[in-house]
Amino acid sequence: MMKINAPLQTLNVEKIRKDFPILLRKVNGKPLVYFDNAATSQTPQQVIDVIVDYYSNYNANIHRGVHTLSQEATDKYEHARDTIQRHFNAKHKHEIILTSGTTHGINLVASGFSSFLKKGDEVLVSALEHHSNIVPWQMLCERSGATLRVIPMNQEGELILSEYDKLLSDKTKLVFVNHISNALGTINPIEEIIKKAHNVGAAVLVDGAQACPHLKPDVQALDVDFYVTSAHKMCGPTGVGMLYGKEEWLKKLPPYQGGGEMIAEVTFEKTTYADLPHKFEAGTPNICGGIAFGAAVDYMNNIGFDAIAKYEHELLVYATQKLLDIHGLKIYGTAKNKTSVISFNLDGIHPYDIGTILDKMGIAVRTGHHCAQPIMDFYQIPGTVRASFAFYNTKEEIDKLVDGVKKAQRMLT
Ligand SMILES: *Cc1c(COP(=O)(O)O)cnc(C)c1O
């Protein structure tokens, strides 16, 4: 275990914080301490500038007009797709579908799979999922007659792989798992999960929304069939994200929405679809958002994911030890392999009341079930307080959180 009082030196955080104008803000008269990064991350000036530049200088629809603005917008949008392809190491550019976010990507795949599944088939979903990775699969099973089965978790918040082995069979067609749990921070062993699924001929979709702010996934090395994420969890804007799919899967999947931009030819008798990726990109997309997503990926790579991971781990260790010193505080999710998310409760106190007091002190945390009610049911609690740290947070901010939690405890007991 590292010394908890050693200075954190892996990143120049003071300099990084200057990139985020919102961090200068006061909330209820106190400097903002933003610990709700697992819900959405903050946006650096470099990304804000790209958004302002788009609307100030070249706002136009893409892939359509021959005029200069449309071509500039198209070039920048496609350049963002290149950046995202390189970042995730997809083999082909057309394997990157720009979506409105993780939820959209999951629904696109779930909807397309309806035609591949029949009664008796099974789809496996992990016990650690976000609602957006549960409900679409339930709807898919209702439509197709397939059965949903759940890979269980243990008290630490880790998936039980021996149970996963027992669930896998030649009936298994699809496995859905998040890379990192948003409620507990558990990093799931997706390499192993993917390999085992492929051994029985099942496809795997990984929800990477919570992983992409912390690490750099390599979709080819993972050999994953589908990988989805949202830009707003990794310093980009809301309402845009990515679905990666292996070319052979994307060719087989039917389009999700009909409309402009996704067709090759339209007559009233028959429409033929555009090539990938446009087959899945009906209508005018979030053009500015896509371009800003590319800028966010560049921004994070400039800081460096190795340095980010190392620094955030230091924050996690520091905060865990400090919080556990508080009498009556329990942390949910103690996986060996986890990111900088701490879900906790104080004995006899509702998480909402703690969150409200912390807000008065300028500290933003999430309270509630974190869109993961099955996990809360597992622990038999209504919810937790969740503090989630990013690379722009500091030890001093964690000290404020710890003081705030102690104060809340004094006020509420
Ligand atoms: C945030 C999140 C989602 C949902 O992302 P949207 O941007 O709301 O579509 C899904 N899964 C996980 C693990 C998340 O953290």
PDBQT file of the ligand as one rigid body, heavy atoms in Angstrom, charges set to zero:
ROOT
HETATM    1  C1  LIG A 501     -23.466   6.780 -18.451  1.00  0.00    +0.000 C 
HETATM    2  C2  LIG A 501     -23.568   5.339 -18.730  1.00  0.00    +0.000 A 
HETATM    3  C3  LIG A 501     -24.474   4.846 -19.684  1.00  0.00    +0.000 A 
HETATM    4  C4  LIG A 501     -25.454   5.727 -20.418  1.00  0.00    +0.000 C 
HETATM    5  O1  LIG A 501     -24.811   6.661 -21.229  1.00  0.00    +0.000 OA
HETATM    6  P1  LIG A 501     -25.718   7.725 -22.007  1.00  0.00    +0.000 P 
HETATM    7  O2  LIG A 501     -24.726   8.767 -22.441  1.00  0.00    +0.000 OA
HETATM    8  O3  LIG A 501     -26.713   8.247 -21.031  1.00  0.00    +0.000 OA
HETATM    9  O4  LIG A 501     -26.345   7.009 -23.153  1.00  0.00    +0.000 OA
HETATM   10  C5  LIG A 501     -24.484   3.498 -19.924  1.00  0.00    +0.000 A 
HETATM   11  N1  LIG A 501     -23.657   2.657 -19.265  1.00  0.00    +0.000 NA
HETATM   12  C6  LIG A 501     -22.770   3.089 -18.350  1.00  0.00    +0.000 A 
HETATM   13  C7  LIG A 501     -21.880   2.108 -17.665  1.00  0.00    +0.000 C 
HETATM   14  C8  LIG A 501     -22.701   4.439 -18.047  1.00  0.00    +0.000 A 
HETATM   15  O5  LIG A 501     -21.826   4.868 -17.132  1.00  0.00    +0.000 OA
ENDROOT
TORSDOF 0
